[in-house]
């Protein structure tokens, strides 16, 4: 016998899609670093949300659950991309476009994107969830199915990795006397 959907579940699904579409798109865009791939991923993610809406009584935090679905979906897509690079025939992709109305915002988005590119997909996910999506370590732990302590440690390691990378880049730009060549 099939389980009945809770009363108003269709409205609940619609409300969650409206509420989380933009944040999940932003998360996917930073994870995948390509606008069209992020748009496709968001559609797949919310299709999964709709397909599993009958089991919502078991879900403690819809927000964490949606991000968990997005997290795993993006990691799977990133793994597929890595495998495609190993194939002899490469697929040529279109460079991501930045739909920002100001030049400084576009530069900032490109700088963030370049920094996140230095991280592994798992590290990138934690940084995006913590900094850009303002999620707590506990919520990230729910999303990634790790302990809060493990999330904190991974976050600190990723932050240090970025810090070291930025310091190396600054050393390359400045001469020994501290005068910038830019």
Buried (B, 14 or more C-beta within 10 A) or exposed (E): EEEEEEEEBEEBBEEBBEEBEEBBBBBBBBBBBBBEBBEBBBEBBBEBBBEBBBEBEEBEEBBBBBBBBBBBBBBEBBEEBEEEEEEEEEEEEEEBEBEEEEEEEBEEBEEBBEBBEBBEBBBBBBBBBBBBBEBEBBBBBBBBEBEBEBBBEBBEEBBEBBEEBEEEEEEEEEEEEEEEEE
